[in-house]
Amino acid sequence: QVQLVESGGGLVQAGGSLRLSCAASGSIFSDNIITWHRQAPGKERESVAIITSAGSTNYADSVKGRFTISRDNAKNTVYLRMNSLKPEDTAVYYCRLTQRLGVETQHYWGQGTQVTVSS
């Protein structure tokens, strides 16, 4: 089993910044992918940033140039630095870890952290 704990959310004014953290513990394999997702009220959950264990990253167009995902493998922690925040970034942010165990793909989710951006 893997446990993920997000932190760092809060209330910020438009144009401000936040850094989210996702701390992982448990049976974590060295080869994994961490994805940050978000879900706004009344909307579907969407992926915003992804990072592989090798450090390759990709971003949704809506956050490209404003958000930066990074990871500290020694601490089993992934970060999401969010700059130039907009009211439309308001959502619950979740991290997800994906790893393979033989032919099985495992997904684990954190409990989420609320980000609210005021205009």
N, C-alpha and C positions, 0 to 999 in steps of 0.2 A: 504494500500500500504506500501511497504517496500523499503527503499533506501539503497544501499550499495555503499560505496566509498572505493576503494583500494588506497593505497599509499605505498611508500617505495622502489619502483623499481628503477633501474638505471643501470649503467655500472660498472662492477667489473671484476677484473682479475680472472682467474682460481685459485681455492683454497681459494678465498675470501668468504665473508659472506654478507648477506643482511637480513633484517627483514621487511617483508611485513605486513601491517595492513589492516584490513577490518572493517570499522566502519558502523554499521547498525543503522538505525533510522526508525521510523514509527510504524506500527501496528505489533510489534514483539511479538510472543507468547513465553511463558517461555520454552516450549518444542519444540526445533528446532534442526536442524542439519546444520552445516556450512561445506562446502567443498571448498577446493582450487583446481582449475583446471588450466591447462595451454594449450596454443596452439602455437606451433611453425609454422613458415611459411611452407605451403604445407602439414601440418599434421593435423590430427583430434584433437579436444580438448580432453584432458585426465584428469582424476581425479588424484591428487597426494596426497591429505591428507584430512581426514575427522575428525570432532569432534562433538560429541553430546552435548546436554545441560548439561548432567551429567559428561562430561569430558572424555568419552571413545574416543579413537583415533584409526586410522588405516592409513596405508601409502601404496603407490605404491612401488613395489619392487625397482624401479629405484631411489627412494629417501630415502628409509629406512636407518636409521642410520645417515643421513645427515640433513634431514629436521625435524623440530619439530613444531607441531601445538599446539596452546594454546588459551585460551579464557578468557576474563575478562567480566563476565556477568553483572557486575555493570556498565561497560562502553559500553556494547553491542559491544564489539570489539574482533575480532579474529586475531591472529598473526600467521605468518609462518616464523619461523627462518630457514634460509637456510645457511648451512655451507658447506665447501669443494665444492664450486660450480664448475661445469664443463661446458665447452662450449655447451654441449648438453642440459643444463638446460635453454638455451636461449629460451625465449618464452614470450608471453603476459600471465600474470597470472590474473585469475579471481576468485572472491569468489562468492559462491552461497549459499543462505539461503533456506532451505526447511522446511516447517511447514504444519500442518494439520488444516483445518478449517472444522469441521464436517467430511464429506466424501470427501471433496476436498483437494487435495495436491497442495500447492502453492510453486512455485519456483521463486526466485528473483536473478538476476545477477547484479554484479557491472560492471563498464565500462572497467575494466582491467588496469593493470600497467605493463609496459615493463621491462623485466629483460634481460640484455645482458651480457654474460660472454665471455670475450676475452681470447684467448689462449696465 
